[in-house]
Amino acid sequence: MSDVTPLGDLRLLPGAAEAARARALRNPLPVDTASAVLDHVARHAGTDGDRAAVVHGDTVVTYRGLLERVGAIRAGLLGKGCGPGDVVAVTGLRCPDVIAVLLAAESLAAVYLPVDPGWPAARAEDVLTRGAARWLVDCTPSATGPVREAAARAGVEPVPLPGRTAASRGTPTASMGDRSREPRYAIFTSGTTGRPKGALVEHQGMMNHLWAKVFDLSLDRDDTVAFSAPLVFDISVWQMLAPLLAGGTVAVIDDADLAFPRRLTRALSRSRVSVVELVPTVLGWLVDQVARTGPDALARLRWVISTGEELRPALARRVLTGLPEARLLNAYGPTECSDDVTHQVVGAAEAELERLPVGTAVVNAVLHVLAGEGDGRWRAVAEGEPGELFVGGLPVGLGYLNDEATTRAAFFRDVIDPGSPTGRLYRTGDLARVADGRVHYLGRADRQVKVSGVRMELDEVEVVLSRHPAVGSCAVVVSGTDGAAELTAHYSPRGPVSADELKEHLRSRLPPAMVPGQWRSWEALPLTPNGKTDHRALRDADAGQGAAP
């Protein structure tokens, strides 16, 4: 694996560092970031080895069985020469073996790199090449032809999974030493240039986030956490590993179940899931299904977590009403910072706000809101003033693999906090303000557009549109060329509603220039593989056929 490129220089106005330190949101707490997750798996296997570690349908993998499976996979990687810093690519669908491969890579101080089986071969080859992967473990061979083809072209050697009867041959069962500063996994996210960029996360950042979830959700051995995210979505890491720290159970949820609300509800109920994390669109489907069948179907559910996109107050109110026994958590964080950096428990009071706060800093995250002065220098904003969110502290990752320019533009030397454990700051590109000790997300900085000479935030239009009771989900994009650009609103209705009614809803609340001129109704908005609204698909749809005026 190539070394991560140098950090950028963050230029501050005189006195800005001191002001930023004084206004930073912090949550310092000593946590164990040195040990391996596998240390904890081994501990649970030694004290209660027959307890379920992973369930997948009718398949149950005990803690003892998981430890043995890790050992067998580890032996195969070790036989190929895998060692510290080597990149092990993993592809396939969610299954218990994915967890075992990640733990086996951790035991060898290697780097885990997930590759989506649905990616085109060209994209998979690009990721494997830039990620400097040496080996590919295919957890569901029948589903991943394009990735195997890409690996062959990239010179990545396949490592077959061992048979179920393979011996562990040397599974580590005692502490493996201090893992803190090792690179642990790389997630390739979409880039503005059209090429994905590989965010590299340290072991200490990963462990800090896992413990943040254990602490804030009070996870224990009685919990079952749904493993519902695609492997290339950063939340999959905590879904796989945090329950194992606490001695709980991971429940693998198949794509076929996630695609249909009734099947998802049945799968969560059958696996006795107590914690589930979903993107807002899928969360809305689940709540609507529970409204049809009754909350008893998910009687064990005690936490519902929203992530990936902004959680709107209207949906939050539906969750609180439809799942009254479960608590709702609004989670926010970038892949580059080991996943979530804020948590906000959403209650009735928060659900009545115009926009939900994303909350307070998770353990050992340091959050700054800074404003650019137009000359390349930054200052700390006052309470309630908007600016860009920067993240410091333990969560900040190492940068982007083999992408010096992009790393320098987003990762900086931490000139604010001389005691930073990483020495790095990450510029999220998200607009935010701090009020009452909580971060309030204001949208993406790159979603600020200029239409008909008026500068506006697309997120603001979407927030207001989402408040109409007949709108289930919505997205606003810019259509047309620079000379004839206009706003197009795409929406999925929850009940009968006309575009004229929605226009009037916006006209009474927004300036005329922020009311879309084109409207398009969808049965369901197109989603990316991660379950987020696919804005590119919406723009392509506008280009292919006109939206309704």
C-alpha positions as CSV (number, residue, x, y, z in Angstrom):
1,M,0.0,0.0,0.0
2,S,1.3,3.4,-0.9
3,D,2.0,6.0,1.7
4,V,-0.6,8.6,2.3
5,T,0.2,12.0,0.9
6,P,1.2,15.0,3.0
7,L,-1.4,17.2,4.6
8,G,-2.6,20.6,3.4
9,D,-1.9,23.9,5.2
10,L,-4.8,25.6,7.0
11,R,-4.3,29.3,7.1
12,L,-6.0,31.1,10.0
13,L,-6.6,34.7,10.8
14,P,-4.6,36.0,13.8
15,G,-6.2,34.8,17.0
16,A,-8.4,32.3,15.1
17,A,-6.7,29.2,16.6
18,E,-7.3,30.4,20.2
19,A,-11.0,31.2,19.4
20,A,-11.5,27.9,17.7
21,R,-10.1,26.0,20.6
22,A,-12.4,27.9,23.0
23,R,-15.5,27.2,20.9
24,A,-14.8,23.6,19.9
25,L,-17.3,20.9,20.8
26,R,-15.4,18.0,22.5
27,N,-16.3,14.8,24.4
28,P,-13.0,13.5,25.8
29,L,-13.1,10.0,27.3
30,P,-10.4,7.4,27.7
31,V,-11.2,4.4,25.4
32,D,-9.2,1.3,24.4
33,T,-8.1,1.9,20.9
34,A,-5.0,-0.3,21.1
35,S,-6.6,-3.7,21.3
36,A,-8.0,-5.7,18.4
37,V,-11.7,-6.5,18.0
38,L,-10.6,-10.1,17.7
39,D,-9.2,-9.9,21.2
40,H,-12.7,-9.3,22.4
41,V,-14.1,-12.0,20.2
42,A,-11.6,-14.4,21.7
43,R,-12.5,-13.3,25.2
44,H,-16.2,-13.9,24.7
45,A,-15.4,-17.3,23.0
46,G,-13.5,-18.3,26.1
47,T,-16.2,-17.3,28.6
48,D,-19.4,-18.2,26.6
49,G,-18.4,-19.7,23.4
50,D,-21.8,-21.2,22.5
51,R,-23.5,-17.8,22.4
52,A,-24.6,-16.5,19.0
53,A,-22.1,-14.0,17.5
54,V,-23.7,-13.8,14.0
55,V,-27.1,-15.0,12.7
56,H,-28.0,-15.2,9.0
57,G,-31.5,-16.6,8.4
58,D,-31.4,-20.0,10.0
59,T,-27.6,-20.0,10.2
60,V,-26.1,-19.3,13.6
61,V,-22.4,-18.8,14.1
62,T,-21.3,-18.9,17.8
63,Y,-18.4,-16.9,19.2
64,R,-16.4,-20.1,19.3
65,G,-17.3,-20.9,15.7
66,L,-16.5,-17.3,14.6
67,L,-13.1,-17.5,16.2
68,E,-12.4,-20.8,14.4
69,R,-13.6,-19.4,11.1
70,V,-11.3,-16.4,11.5
71,G,-8.4,-18.7,12.2
72,A,-9.0,-20.8,9.1
73,I,-9.3,-17.7,6.8
74,R,-6.2,-16.1,8.5
75,A,-4.2,-19.3,7.7
76,G,-5.1,-19.0,4.1
77,L,-4.1,-15.3,3.9
78,L,-0.9,-16.0,5.9
79,G,-0.1,-18.8,3.4
80,K,-0.2,-16.3,0.6
81,G,2.3,-14.1,2.4
82,C,-0.2,-11.5,3.8
83,G,1.3,-9.2,6.4
84,P,1.2,-5.8,8.0
85,G,0.0,-3.0,5.6
86,D,-1.0,-5.4,2.8
87,V,-4.4,-4.6,1.3
88,V,-7.0,-7.4,1.2
89,A,-9.9,-6.7,-1.0
90,V,-13.2,-8.3,-0.1
91,T,-16.3,-8.7,-2.3
92,G,-19.6,-10.3,-2.2
93,L,-22.9,-10.0,-0.4
94,R,-23.4,-9.6,3.4
95,C,-22.7,-12.9,5.2
96,P,-20.9,-14.1,8.3
97,D,-17.7,-14.8,6.3
98,V,-17.3,-11.1,5.5
99,I,-17.0,-10.4,9.2
100,A,-14.5,-13.3,9.6
101,V,-12.4,-11.9,6.7
102,L,-12.3,-8.5,8.3
103,L,-11.2,-9.9,11.6
104,A,-8.6,-12.1,9.9
105,A,-7.1,-9.1,8.1
106,E,-7.0,-7.2,11.4
107,S,-5.1,-10.1,13.1
108,L,-2.5,-9.8,10.4
109,A,-2.3,-6.0,10.6
110,A,-3.6,-5.9,7.0
111,V,-6.0,-3.4,5.4
112,Y,-9.6,-4.4,4.6
113,L,-10.9,-3.0,1.2
114,P,-14.5,-3.8,0.3
115,V,-15.5,-3.9,-3.4
116,D,-19.1,-3.8,-4.4
117,P,-20.1,-6.9,-6.5
118,G,-22.5,-4.7,-8.5
119,W,-19.8,-2.3,-9.7
120,P,-18.9,-2.3,-13.4
121,A,-15.6,-4.1,-14.0
122,A,-13.9,-0.9,-15.0
123,R,-14.7,0.8,-11.7
124,A,-13.7,-2.3,-9.7
125,E,-10.4,-2.4,-11.5
126,D,-9.7,1.2,-10.8
127,V,-10.4,0.7,-7.1
128,L,-8.3,-2.4,-6.8
129,T,-5.4,-0.7,-8.7
130,R,-5.5,2.6,-6.8
131,G,-6.1,0.7,-3.5
132,A,-3.0,-1.4,-4.2
133,A,-4.8,-4.6,-3.4
134,R,-2.8,-7.8,-3.4
135,W,-5.5,-10.3,-2.7
136,L,-9.2,-10.7,-3.3
137,V,-11.5,-12.8,-1.1
138,D,-14.8,-13.5,-2.8
139,C,-17.4,-14.3,-0.1
140,T,-20.2,-15.1,-2.6
141,P,-18.5,-16.2,-5.8
142,S,-21.6,-16.8,-7.9
143,A,-22.6,-13.1,-7.6
144,T,-19.3,-11.4,-8.4
145,G,-18.1,-12.1,-12.0
146,P,-17.2,-8.5,-12.9
147,V,-15.0,-8.1,-9.8
148,R,-13.2,-11.3,-10.5
149,E,-12.5,-10.1,-14.1
150,A,-11.3,-6.8,-12.7
151,A,-9.0,-8.5,-10.2
152,A,-7.4,-10.6,-13.0
153,R,-6.7,-7.5,-15.1
154,A,-5.3,-5.7,-12.0
155,G,-3.0,-8.5,-11.0
156,V,-4.9,-9.2,-7.8
157,E,-4.6,-12.8,-6.6
158,P,-7.8,-14.5,-5.6
159,V,-7.8,-16.2,-2.2
160,P,-10.5,-18.9,-1.9
161,L,-12.4,-19.3,1.3
162,P,-11.4,-22.4,3.2
163,G,-13.9,-25.2,3.6
164,R,-16.1,-25.3,6.7
165,T,-14.1,-28.1,8.2
166,A,-10.7,-26.3,7.9
167,A,-8.7,-26.0,11.1
168,S,-7.9,-22.6,12.5
169,R,-4.1,-23.3,12.7
170,G,-3.0,-20.6,15.0
171,T,-5.9,-18.2,15.7
172,P,-4.6,-15.5,18.0
173,T,-6.4,-15.9,21.3
174,A,-4.4,-13.4,23.4
175,S,-3.7,-9.7,23.0
176,M,-2.0,-8.9,19.7
177,G,-0.3,-5.7,21.0
178,D,-1.0,-2.1,20.3
179,R,-2.8,-1.7,16.9
180,S,-3.6,2.0,17.3
181,R,-1.7,3.5,14.4
182,E,-2.2,0.8,11.9
183,P,-4.3,1.6,8.8
184,R,-7.3,-0.7,9.2
185,Y,-9.7,-0.2,6.3
186,A,-10.2,1.8,3.1
187,I,-13.6,2.8,1.8
188,F,-13.9,4.3,-1.7
189,T,-16.5,7.0,-1.9
190,S,-17.8,8.9,-4.9
191,G,-15.6,11.8,-6.0
192,T,-16.5,15.0,-7.7
193,T,-14.2,14.2,-10.6
194,G,-16.2,11.1,-11.4
195,R,-13.6,8.8,-10.0
196,P,-14.0,7.3,-6.5
197,K,-11.6,8.3,-3.8
198,G,-10.3,5.9,-1.1
199,A,-10.6,7.1,2.5
200,L,-8.1,5.3,4.7
201,V,-9.0,4.9,8.3
202,E,-6.7,4.1,11.2
203,H,-7.3,1.3,13.7
204,Q,-7.6,3.9,16.6
205,G,-10.3,5.8,14.7
206,M,-12.2,2.7,13.9
207,M,-12.1,1.5,17.6
208,N,-13.0,4.9,18.9
209,H,-16.1,4.9,16.7
210,L,-17.0,1.3,17.8
211,W,-16.8,2.3,21.4
212,A,-18.8,5.5,20.7
213,K,-21.7,3.2,19.5
214,V,-21.3,0.8,22.4
215,F,-21.4,3.7,24.9
216,D,-24.1,5.9,23.3
217,L,-26.5,3.0,22.5
218,S,-25.7,1.1,25.8
219,L,-25.0,-2.1,23.7
220,D,-24.6,-5.3,25.7
221,R,-24.8,-9.1,25.3
222,D,-28.6,-9.0,24.9
223,D,-28.5,-6.7,21.8
224,T,-28.8,-7.8,18.2
225,V,-27.6,-5.3,15.7
226,A,-28.8,-5.4,12.1
227,F,-26.0,-5.7,9.5
228,S,-28.0,-4.0,6.7
229,A,-25.5,-1.7,4.9
230,P,-23.6,-2.6,1.7
231,L,-20.0,-3.5,2.4
232,V,-18.8,-0.3,0.6
233,F,-20.9,1.9,2.9
234,D,-18.8,2.9,6.0
235,I,-21.6,2.1,8.5
236,S,-21.2,-1.6,7.6
237,V,-18.0,-1.6,9.7
238,W,-19.6,-0.7,13.0
239,Q,-22.7,-2.9,12.3
240,M,-20.3,-5.9,11.9
241,L,-18.0,-5.1,14.8
242,A,-19.5,-3.1,17.6
243,P,-21.9,-5.9,18.8
244,L,-18.9,-8.2,19.1
245,L,-17.2,-5.8,21.5
246,A,-20.2,-5.9,23.7
247,G,-20.7,-9.7,23.4
248,G,-23.9,-9.2,21.4
249,T,-25.1,-10.6,18.1
250,V,-24.9,-9.4,14.5
251,A,-27.9,-10.2,12.4
252,V,-27.2,-10.3,8.6
253,I,-30.1,-8.7,6.6
254,D,-30.2,-9.7,2.9
255,D,-30.7,-7.3,0.1
256,A,-33.9,-9.1,-0.9
257,D,-35.4,-8.3,2.5
258,L,-34.2,-4.7,2.4
259,A,-36.0,-4.1,-0.9
260,F,-39.5,-4.8,0.4
261,P,-40.9,-3.2,3.6
262,R,-42.9,-6.3,4.6
263,R,-39.9,-8.6,4.2
264,L,-37.6,-6.2,6.0
265,T,-40.0,-6.0,9.0
266,R,-40.3,-9.8,9.0
267,A,-36.5,-10.2,8.8
268,L,-35.9,-7.8,11.7
269,S,-38.5,-9.5,13.8
270,R,-37.3,-13.1,13.0
271,S,-33.7,-12.1,14.0
272,R,-34.9,-10.3,17.2
273,V,-33.1,-7.1,16.2
274,S,-32.8,-4.5,18.9
275,V,-30.8,-1.9,16.9
276,V,-31.3,-1.0,13.2
277,E,-29.7,1.8,11.2
278,L,-31.2,2.8,7.9
279,V,-31.1,5.7,5.4
280,P,-34.2,8.0,5.7
281,T,-35.9,6.6,2.6
282,V,-35.8,3.0,3.8
283,L,-36.7,4.1,7.3
284,G,-39.8,5.8,5.9
285,W,-40.8,2.5,4.2
286,L,-40.3,0.6,7.5
287,V,-42.5,3.0,9.5
288,D,-45.2,2.9,6.9
289,Q,-45.2,-0.9,7.0
290,V,-45.3,-1.0,10.9
291,A,-48.3,1.4,10.6
292,R,-50.0,-1.3,8.6
293,T,-49.1,-4.3,10.7
294,G,-48.7,-2.7,14.2
295,P,-45.6,-2.1,16.3
296,D,-45.7,-5.5,18.0
297,A,-43.8,-6.9,15.0
298,L,-40.7,-5.0,16.2
299,A,-41.3,-5.3,19.9
300,R,-37.6,-5.9,20.6
301,L,-36.5,-2.8,18.7
302,R,-35.0,-0.2,21.1
303,W,-32.9,2.0,18.8
304,V,-33.7,3.2,15.3
305,I,-30.8,5.1,13.7
306,S,-31.0,7.4,10.7
307,T,-27.9,8.1,8.7
308,G,-26.6,8.8,5.2
309,E,-28.8,11.8,4.4
310,E,-30.6,14.5,6.3
311,L,-33.4,13.3,8.6
312,R,-36.4,15.6,8.1
313,P,-38.6,16.5,11.0
314,A,-41.7,15.1,9.3
315,L,-40.2,11.6,9.1
316,A,-38.8,11.9,12.6
317,R,-42.4,12.5,13.9
318,R,-43.6,9.5,11.9
319,V,-40.9,7.3,13.5
320,L,-41.7,8.6,17.0
321,T,-45.4,7.9,16.5
322,G,-45.1,4.6,14.7
323,L,-42.4,3.1,16.9
324,P,-43.2,4.5,20.3
325,E,-41.1,2.0,22.3
326,A,-37.9,2.6,20.3
327,R,-35.6,5.6,20.6
328,L,-34.6,7.6,17.5
329,L,-30.9,8.6,16.9
330,N,-29.9,11.0,14.2
331,A,-26.3,10.2,13.3
332,Y,-23.9,12.3,11.2
333,G,-20.3,11.8,10.0
334,P,-18.1,11.4,7.0
335,T,-16.3,8.2,5.9
336,E,-13.0,10.1,6.2
337,C,-13.5,10.4,10.0
338,S,-14.3,6.8,10.9
339,D,-18.0,7.2,10.3
340,D,-20.2,9.1,12.7
341,V,-18.8,12.1,14.6
342,T,-22.1,13.3,16.1
343,H,-25.1,11.7,17.7
344,Q,-28.5,13.3,18.5
345,V,-31.3,11.5,20.3
346,V,-34.5,12.9,18.7
347,G,-37.5,13.4,20.9
348,A,-40.8,15.3,20.5
349,A,-39.1,18.7,21.0
350,E,-36.5,18.2,18.3
351,A,-39.0,16.8,15.9
352,E,-40.9,20.1,16.0
353,L,-37.9,22.1,14.9
354,E,-37.5,23.3,11.3
355,R,-34.4,21.2,10.9
356,L,-33.1,18.5,13.2
357,P,-29.8,19.0,15.0
358,V,-27.2,16.3,14.3
359,G,-26.1,16.5,17.9
360,T,-23.1,16.6,20.1
361,A,-19.6,15.2,19.5
362,V,-19.1,11.5,19.9
363,V,-16.3,10.4,22.3
364,N,-12.9,12.0,21.4
365,A,-14.1,13.9,18.3
366,V,-13.3,17.6,18.2
367,L,-15.6,19.8,16.1
368,H,-14.9,23.3,14.7
369,V,-17.1,25.6,12.6
370,L,-15.0,27.9,10.6
371,A,-15.7,30.6,8.0
372,G,-13.6,31.4,5.0
373,E,-12.6,35.1,4.5
374,G,-12.2,34.9,0.8
375,D,-8.4,35.3,0.9
376,G,-7.7,31.7,1.8
377,R,-7.8,32.3,5.5
378,W,-10.3,31.0,8.1
379,R,-11.7,32.3,11.4
380,A,-13.8,30.7,14.1
381,V,-17.5,31.6,13.9
382,A,-19.6,32.9,16.8
383,E,-22.4,30.9,18.4
384,G,-25.2,30.4,15.9
385,E,-23.2,31.7,12.9
386,P,-23.0,29.4,9.9
387,G,-19.7,28.1,8.6
388,E,-18.0,24.9,7.4
389,L,-17.6,22.0,9.7
390,F,-14.1,20.7,10.4
391,V,-13.3,17.5,12.4
392,G,-10.3,16.9,14.6
393,G,-9.4,14.4,17.3
394,L,-9.2,10.6,17.2
395,P,-11.7,10.0,14.4
396,V,-9.8,11.7,11.6
397,G,-8.5,9.3,9.0
398,L,-5.2,9.2,7.1
399,G,-6.3,10.8,3.8
400,Y,-7.1,9.4,0.4
401,L,-5.1,6.6,-1.2
402,N,-2.9,7.7,-4.1
403,D,-4.6,11.1,-4.4
404,E,-2.3,13.9,-3.3
405,A,-4.4,16.8,-4.6
406,T,-7.6,15.6,-3.1
407,T,-6.0,14.8,0.3
408,R,-4.3,18.2,0.5
409,A,-7.7,19.9,-0.2
410,A,-9.5,18.1,2.6
411,F,-7.0,17.0,5.2
412,F,-4.9,19.6,7.0
413,R,-2.3,19.8,9.8
414,D,-4.2,20.5,13.0
415,V,-3.0,24.0,13.7
416,I,-5.8,24.5,16.2
417,D,-5.2,21.8,18.8
418,P,-1.6,21.2,19.7
419,G,-2.6,18.1,21.7
420,S,-4.3,16.4,18.8
421,P,-3.8,12.6,18.9
422,T,-3.6,12.5,15.1
423,G,-2.3,16.0,14.2
424,R,-5.0,16.1,11.4
425,L,-8.1,18.2,10.6
426,Y,-10.7,17.2,8.1
427,R,-12.8,19.7,6.1
428,T,-16.2,18.1,5.7
429,G,-17.5,20.5,3.0
430,D,-20.7,20.6,5.1
431,L,-22.3,23.8,6.3
432,A,-23.3,23.9,9.9
433,R,-23.8,26.1,13.0
434,V,-23.5,25.4,16.7
435,A,-26.3,26.3,19.1
436,D,-26.9,25.1,22.6
437,G,-23.8,22.9,22.4
438,R,-25.2,21.0,19.4
439,V,-24.3,20.9,15.7
440,H,-27.0,21.9,13.3
441,Y,-26.4,20.7,9.8
442,L,-27.2,23.2,7.1
443,G,-26.5,21.3,3.9
444,R,-23.6,20.7,1.6
445,A,-21.4,23.7,0.7
446,D,-21.3,22.3,-2.9
447,R,-25.1,22.4,-3.1
448,Q,-25.1,26.1,-3.1
449,V,-26.2,27.2,-6.6
450,K,-27.0,30.3,-8.5
451,V,-30.1,30.4,-10.6
452,S,-31.4,33.5,-12.4
453,G,-28.8,35.5,-10.6
454,V,-30.0,34.4,-7.1
455,R,-27.7,32.3,-4.9
456,M,-29.5,29.7,-2.8
457,E,-29.1,26.4,-1.0
458,L,-30.9,23.5,-2.6
459,D,-31.1,21.8,0.9
460,E,-33.2,24.7,2.1
461,V,-35.8,24.2,-0.7
462,E,-35.9,20.5,0.1
463,V,-36.4,21.1,3.8
464,V,-39.5,23.3,3.2
465,L,-40.9,21.0,0.6
466,S,-40.5,18.0,2.9
467,R,-42.8,19.7,5.5
468,H,-45.9,19.2,3.3
469,P,-47.8,16.3,4.7
470,A,-48.4,14.7,1.3
471,V,-44.6,14.6,0.5
472,G,-42.9,11.3,1.4
473,S,-39.5,12.2,0.0
474,C,-38.2,14.9,-2.3
475,A,-35.1,16.3,-4.0
476,V,-34.4,19.5,-5.9
477,V,-31.9,19.7,-8.7
478,V,-30.7,22.3,-11.2
479,S,-31.8,21.5,-14.8
480,G,-30.7,23.1,-18.0
481,T,-27.6,24.9,-19.1
482,D,-25.9,27.8,-17.3
483,G,-27.7,30.3,-19.5
484,A,-31.2,28.8,-18.9
485,A,-30.8,27.0,-15.6
486,E,-33.9,26.3,-13.5
487,L,-34.9,24.4,-10.5
488,T,-36.7,21.0,-10.8
489,A,-38.5,19.5,-7.9
490,H,-38.7,15.7,-7.8
491,Y,-41.1,14.2,-5.2
492,S,-42.7,10.9,-4.1
493,P,-46.2,11.6,-2.7
494,R,-47.7,9.9,0.3
495,G,-51.2,11.0,-0.7
496,P,-53.0,12.9,-3.4
497,V,-51.3,16.2,-4.1
498,S,-50.8,18.4,-7.2
499,A,-47.7,20.2,-8.3
500,D,-49.7,23.4,-8.1
501,E,-50.5,22.7,-4.4
502,L,-46.8,22.1,-3.7
503,K,-45.8,25.2,-5.5
504,E,-48.2,27.3,-3.4
505,H,-46.8,25.6,-0.3
506,L,-43.3,26.9,-1.3
507,R,-44.5,30.3,-2.5
508,S,-45.9,31.0,1.0
509,R,-42.5,30.2,2.6
510,L,-39.7,31.0,0.2
511,P,-38.7,33.8,-2.1
512,P,-40.0,33.4,-5.7
513,A,-36.6,32.5,-7.2
514,M,-36.4,29.5,-4.9
515,V,-39.7,28.0,-6.1
516,P,-39.0,25.3,-8.7
517,G,-40.4,25.9,-12.1
518,Q,-40.4,22.2,-13.1
519,W,-42.0,19.4,-11.2
520,R,-41.9,15.6,-11.5
521,S,-43.7,13.0,-9.4
522,W,-42.2,9.6,-8.8
523,E,-43.6,6.4,-7.2
524,A,-40.2,6.2,-5.5
525,L,-37.2,8.5,-6.0
526,P,-34.1,6.7,-7.6
527,L,-31.6,5.6,-5.0
528,T,-27.8,4.9,-5.1
529,P,-26.6,1.4,-4.0
530,N,-26.1,2.9,-0.5
531,G,-29.8,3.9,-0.3
532,K,-29.2,7.7,-0.8
533,T,-31.2,9.8,-3.2
534,D,-29.5,9.5,-6.6
535,H,-29.3,13.2,-7.7
536,R,-27.3,12.3,-10.8
537,A,-30.1,10.0,-11.9
538,L,-32.6,12.8,-11.4
539,R,-30.5,15.2,-13.5
540,D,-30.2,12.6,-16.2
541,A,-34.0,12.0,-16.1
542,D,-34.5,15.8,-16.6
543,A,-32.1,15.8,-19.5
544,G,-33.8,12.8,-21.1
545,Q,-37.3,14.1,-20.9
546,G,-38.9,17.3,-19.6
547,A,-40.4,17.5,-16.2
548,A,-43.9,18.6,-15.7
549,P,-44.2,22.4,-15.4
